[in-house]
Amino acid sequence: MTYVLRRIGQAVLVLALAYTVAYVLLAALPGDAIIARYASPDLGLTDAQIQAIRESLGADEPLVVQYFLSIWGFLHGDFGYSVANGAAVSELIATALPSTLVLAVLGLVLAVFLAVVIAFTATYGAGRWLRRVFRGMPPFFVSLPVFWIGIILIQIFSFRLGWVPVIGADPAQALILPVITLAIPIAAPLAQVLMRSIDEVREQPFVTVVRARGATTSWLLWRNVARNALLPTLTMAGLLFGELVGGAVVTETVFARPGIGQLTAQAVANRDTPVLLAVVVISTVAFVVINLIVDLLYPVLDARLRTPGRRARNAPTTEASELTMTSELSAPVGSTR
């Protein structure tokens, strides 16, 4: 319980610091979004009307007051109003968020699948040349910008081959290229960490014992190596969620998909501070929650990270624990205990 409360406290502190930094940086941006939006001669608004708009948006209050008012509003689900069109920011977020969530979840699933295929093939591939090719994929994928991947996929699969239409595509077809674009840069670091973990686990003594007792390569991989090697990859997947959000912004802009990315791009162009602040906060909350879940899952997946009291009850001594773990992991196929 202490571990859980400490992790939750750290998550709340990170959220508070991220919100404060985002608010200060956005407030320090040059220019006045209200003047830029409503002082145009085409609108014909008087100074009194512009001042009334400023008062209705709360922009006439001191910066410190605006800061605490915005915190109070965020805690109650009130993100304010867009400077560009006057719409409630919460409604804009609610409209754009589902599309981005679908893209992000599918991109992460595909990235994990690609990482597992690359890592396992690079480690247990049939030929040396095949293993070398797959080991060279992650560094190559890391070097590719997200927008460049999207443009190349459109050029090849839409314009040249005609497999995936860009215009007039149904919802499923419209997701294919954006998901691939988002997944490739995420899969690269996941594959690198997984390959390194597999190499380290393969050198452990219990793997040698299992192999000596006649276990097949597939049984050794899925029952012993993969189970231990996936833990660092889980941490990396949580850390990469921030990059997943950033990649979704770029991907939606490239493919003109409605979502948080397109909303963010429009807010940047219009200097719409309330929308930008809401996007930053929501992205931070998602990032912190995902990493908090990963932190809380680690003791569940790895018995060595559980509380000392529980570990002491389950294993009287460290040597006995290691011997028991080695004995369980080295049990041959088909054996019973």
N, C-alpha and C positions, 0 to 999 in steps of 0.2 A: 504493500500500500504506500509506503514511503517513497519507493521508486516511482510509482505512478503519479503521486502528488508532486514530486520534484519535477518530473517531465512536463506535467501540465503547467506548473508555475513557470518553467522556462519558456514554454510555448506562449503563454500570456505575455511575458516580458518581451519576447521577440515581436509579437504583434504590436505592442505599445510602441516599441522603438521604431519599427517599420512605419507605422502610421505617422509618428512625429516627424521622422526624416522626410517621408513623402510630402507631408503637409508643408514643411519648411521650404523644401526645394521647389515645390509648385508655387508657393507664395512668393518666392524670390525671382520667379521668371519675369523678364521685362515685359512691359506693355500692360494694357488694361483690356481684358476680354469684353467687358461690357461696353466700353467706348468703341472698341473695334467693331462690335456687332451692331450697336444701336445708334451710334453717332453718324452713320452714313447719311449724306444729304438725300439719298433716294428715299429713305424712310420718312424724312421730314419731322423728326421728333424734336421737341424743345428740350432745353436744359432741365426744366422742371420735370418733364416726363422721364428723361433719362435718370434723374435723381430718384424718382419714384420707383423705377425699375431696380435701381441699386438698393434701395431700402427693402423692396420686396424680396430680393435675393440675399439680404443680410450683408451685402458688401460694404455698407457704410459703417459697420462696427469695427472697433479696433481688432488687430490681428489676433491678439490673445483671446479676446472674447469669441471671435469667429472659430478659433481652434477648439475651445471647450464646447461651444455650441455644436460644432460638427461631430465631436466625439459623442455628445449626448444623442444627436440624431442618428449616428451610425449604430449605437447600442439599441435604438428603438426601430431600426430598419428604415430610417428616413435619410436618404442620401442627398437630399436637396433637389435642385432643379437645374436643368441644363441651361447654360448661358446662350447656347446657339439657337435652340428652338423653344425653350421654356417648358419642355416636357419633364416629368418627374424622372430622375435618374434611376430610381428603383424599377420603373416600368421599362426603361431602355435596357437595363441589365437583364431583367426577367425575359425580355423578348430575345436578346442576343445570346444569353448564356446556354440554352439547351443545344444549339447548333455547335457551339465551341466544345461543350462537354462530350458530345458524340464524337467529334473529330479527335479530341484529346485521348479519350478512352480507347478508341479503335487504333489510334497511332501508337499508344503505349503497348497494347496487346500485340500488334504486329512487330514492334521494336523488340519486345521480349522474345517472340518467336524467332525473329531473325538472329538475335544474339545467341540463343541456344543452338540454333542450327550452325552458325558460323563457328562458335566455340567448340562444339562437339566434333564437327568435321575437321577443324584445325588440329584437334588433339587425337582423334581416333579415325581419321580418314584412311581410305584404302591405300593410297599411294603417297609417297613423300611429296611429289609435285603438287598433289591436291591439298595436302596440309599446308604447304608453303603459300599457295594461292589464297587460301582462306585466312591464314595468319596475316596476310598483307591487306585484307579487306578493311579491318577497323581503322588503321591509320589513314587509308584512302578516303573512307566515308567521313571521318572527322574533318578532313580538309575541305569538304564540299559545303558551300553556303546553302542555306535552306532555299532562298529565293532562286538560286541557280539551278538547284535540283528540280524545283517546280517548273521553271521555264523549259528545261531540257525535256522533262516528261511530257509537257504539253506539245512541244515541237515533234517529238518522236511518236507518241501513242495517239495523239489527237490529229495533228496536221498531216503527218506522213503516213502512218499506218491506218488511221481512222478507227482504231479500236474503241476509244473512249471519247465520246463527243464532249466538246466544251460548251456548246450552245444547244439548248433544248434537251439536256440530259435529265433523266429521272433522278430522284434522290439517291438511289443506290449508286448509279454511275457517277454522280457528282462527287461522291465520297472517295472513289478509288484512287485517283491521282493525289488529292490532298493528303490522304492517309499515308500513302507511300512516301510522299515528300516529307511528312512530319516524322515518319518512323526511321528513316535511314540515318539521320544524324544522331538520334537517340540510341539506336541499336549499336553504334560503333563503340562508345565507352562501355556499354553493358557487356559487349562481347570481349573487350579487352580485360575487364575485371574478371569475367567468368573464365577466360582462358588462363589467366594468372592463377586463379584459385584452383582450377583443375590441375595445373602443373604442380602446385604446392601439395595438394591432397594426394596426388599420385606418388609422391615421395615419402608419404607417411608409412610407418612400419606395418600398420594393420592392413594396408592395401597389399603389401608383399605377402603377408600371411594368407589373406583371402585368395590371392592368385596361386600361391603354392598349394592350397587345398583344393584346387581344381575348379574354381569359379570361372564361368565364361566371361568374355569381355563385356557383353551387354549387361549381364547380371552385376558385374563389378561396377560398371558405369552408373547404372540407374539406382542400385541399392546402396552403394557406398560412396562413390566419388561425387556424384551429382548432389546427394543430400547434404554433404558437407561444403561443397563448393558454391552452392546457391545462396548461402547466408550473406557473404559480402556483396553479391549481386543485388540482393534485396535492399541493402543500404544504398547502393548506387542508384537503384531505380527511384527511391524516394528523393535523393538529392537532385536527380535529373528532372524532377517534376517542374522546377522553375524554368529550365530550358524548354520543357514541353510547352509551357504557357507562352514563352517568347516565340517559339517556333510556330505555334498556332496563330499568333498575331501576324507573322510574316506570311504564313501559308494562306490565311484567309484573304490577305491583301492581294497576293499573287493570283489566286483563283477567283477573286471577287465574290467570296462567300459571305453571307450575312452572319455576323457573330461578334464576339468580343474584340477580335482583331480589327475588323472593319470599323467597329464603334470607336476603338482606340485611335485608329488612324484619322478618323474624322474629328475626334476631340483634340488631337494634336494640331491638326490644321486650323481648327477654330479657336484654339487656346481655351477649350472648355474645361476649366479646372475641376468643377464638381464631378464630371464624368471621369476624368483621369484619376482623381483621388479614389473614386469608388472602384475603378478597375484595379488600381494598385492594391487597395485593401483586400478586395476579394481574391486576387491572385495570391497575396501573402497568406491569407487565411487558408486557402486550399493547400499551399505549399507547407505551411506549418502543420496542418491537420494530417497530411499524408506522412510527413516525417515523424509526427507523434505516433501515428499508428504503427509505423515501422519500428520505432523504438520500443513500443509496448509489445510487439510481436516477437522481438528478439529473445527475451527470456522464455517465451513459450516454445520457440523453435530450437533453442540451444540451452540444454540443461545446465551447462557450465556457467551461465549468466544469471541463474536464479539466486535467491537469497541464501546467505551462508548457512542459516539455520536449517533450511530445507535441504540444502546440499549435504550438510553434515548428517542429517537423519537418513538420507538415502544412501550415502557412501561414507563409512566410518573413517576411512583414510584416503588420501589422494592416490596412493599406489593401488589400493584395492579398487578405486573408481576407474583408474586407467586400465587395470587388468580386466575388469568387468566389461568396459566399453570395447576393448580389443577383442575379447572373447565373443561378445555379441555380434560385432561387425564381421568377425572372421568366420562365422558359422557357415558351412558349405551349403550349396543349394540343396533343398529338400530335407535338411536336417531338422529335427525337432528338439525342443528343450522341455 
